[in-house]
Amino acid sequence: MLSSHLTKQVNALVPSLKNTGQSSVFLGLCPFHTGKLSSLVVDFGANSASCLTCGYGKNIPAMVGDLLSQETSSSDSSQRKPRPVARPPVIGSSYGYLLTKEVSQAIHHHLFSSKVKELNSAVKQLAQLVSLMKLWIDPA
């Protein structure tokens, strides 16, 4: 388990992190490339950080070190140079793929679970109506 100091430091360095619904998995903007979509997955339970866009992937203390060194290097130079975007990891080749699948499932469950319940309810109501219509058409 990570220390609360390290957790607070990560939240201060990456303020866009939001909980995905799982207790230790957070999603936010990746500070290692420019982009407007939340693609950085930080899993405090597994001590990992991975970007679904640029392919960045390290443990959380190493990510904090990278962020701190990025801050000092950007304060040294007057103009920040954009970082080259790396290719995403090949499917099955890294832990990043597992995080992608896990986060995808969490987002899918969060967004669609209520819709699935509504659809199941509608199907049950439709089945009841069909059985009533069958009795009404063919009472025998």
C-alpha positions, 0 to 999 in steps of 0.5 A: 500500500502506498503512503498517504504522502505519495498519494497526496503528491500524485493528486497535487501533480496530476489534479485532473485525476478522478475516481473511476468507481473502483476504489483505487483506480483513477483516470485523468489527463496525462501530463506527459503529452498534450491531449484533451482526453483523460488517458492516464490510469493511476491504480494505487492498489497495483502501484501502477500508472499507465497512459492509454494514449502515449504508452507511458507506464511505470510504478507510481513512485517512478511517475512522481519522479518523472513529474518532478523532473519534468517540472524542474526541467520546464522551469529551467527552459523558457519554452516547453518543448512538446514531448513526442508521442510514443506508440501505444503498447502492443496488445498483450505485451505490457501491463498497460493493456491489462489496465486498458481492459480493466478500465474499459470494463469499469467504464462500461459497467458504470455507464451501461449498468442502469441502461441494462436494468431498464432494458431488462425491465422493459423486456419483462413488461413486454413479455407480460403484455404478449402473454396477455394478448395471447390470452385475449386472442386465444382464450382456450 
